[in-house]
Amino acid sequence: MKRLFFFVVISLFMASSIWAHGGRTDSCGGHNDRKRGGYHIHNYSKYCACNPDAPECKKDVKPSTKKKSAGKEK
């Protein structure tokens, strides 16, 4: 019974490592995606530090819609 349990645990561990990738990222928080092509980002804060002009890093800055009062309050 112990051998069967050991075999099942080892088999599950090995099967899970087949689908997972190494998780290694470069200094910009991502890596090249060989299967799908392109660059895969894991850490956006590091990525945006390296590429501040990237579309993923643009912040939606909306102008204020409130009108400034001229010092008078009603």
C-alpha positions, 0 to 999 in steps of 0.5 A, a space after each residue: 500500500 505504501 508503494 502504491 501511494 508513493 508511486 501515485 505521489 511521484 506520478 502526479 508530481 512528474 505529470 504536473 511538471 510537464 505542463 508548467 514552465 520554469 518560471 524564469 523571467 528576465 530583468 524586465 519581468 517577462 520572457 519570450 513565449 516560444 509556443 505562442 510567440 511574442 513576449 509574456 509578462 509576469 510582473 508588470 511593475 518591472 516591465 513598466 519600469 523597463 518600458 514606460 511607453 508601452 501601451 500596457 503601462 499607460 495610465 488612464 489620466 482623465 482631466 478633472 471635470 470639476 470647475 474651480 471655484 473663484 473663491 466664492 461659495 454659495 
